[in-house]
Amino acid sequence: MNSSGSKNCFLQAPAFRHGVHDRLHQQILRLQVATMQGRDLCPSVEEVQGWIKQAQMLMANG
């Protein structure tokens, strides 16, 4: 299996999909607070979900 196929399998795995939005959002929030000392510029969970969907579409098409 090529690397693109294995990435697609990973992105579609239930363990990856379950809670990934919240975990990624928490990591971004921690980074934002650590680097900018504030939460106000951190993207919302919905915005992170959109990024993940876009990445999945890119993986499927590329």
WOCORMO-V161742 format. One record per helix or strand. SS is the DSSP state (2 for helix, 1 for strand). FROM is the first residue (numbers start at 1). TO is the last residue. If there is no record, write none. Layout:
# WOCORMO-V161742
<<SS | FROM | TO> <SS | FROM | TO>>
This chain:
# WOCORMO-V161742
<<2 | 3 | 12> <2 | 14 | 17> <2 | 20 | 36> <2 | 45 | 61>>
